[in-house]
Amino acid sequence: MNGNENVIYKLSKFAFICSVIGVILIGVLPPLGAAGIAVPLTLKKKNAQVPENAKLYNKYSLILGVVSLIMFVVDIVIALVIIKISK
């Protein structure tokens, strides 16, 4: 693995970890989900040569990032319903 592949692998792993943490926290921190989405999309847009071992991280981080952002919206809706009920 050369230097560029190593950096891309580390970015992919970082995005995956952010996405997993975003899902674990039930979408409370949307920047984690956004980071999980941004890295794979940026690598795809720039036509980066992604190593085989990082492609799986990119795939899952994109999926989990979207799930995390959807959970954030659900959290906001639940909070608004609870506020409305408590008044």
Buried (B, 14 or more C-beta within 10 A) or exposed (E): EEEEBEEBBEBBBBBBBBBBBBBEBEBEBBEBBBBBBBBBEEBEEEEBEBBEEBEEBBEBBBBBBBBBBEBBEEBEEEEEEEEEEEE
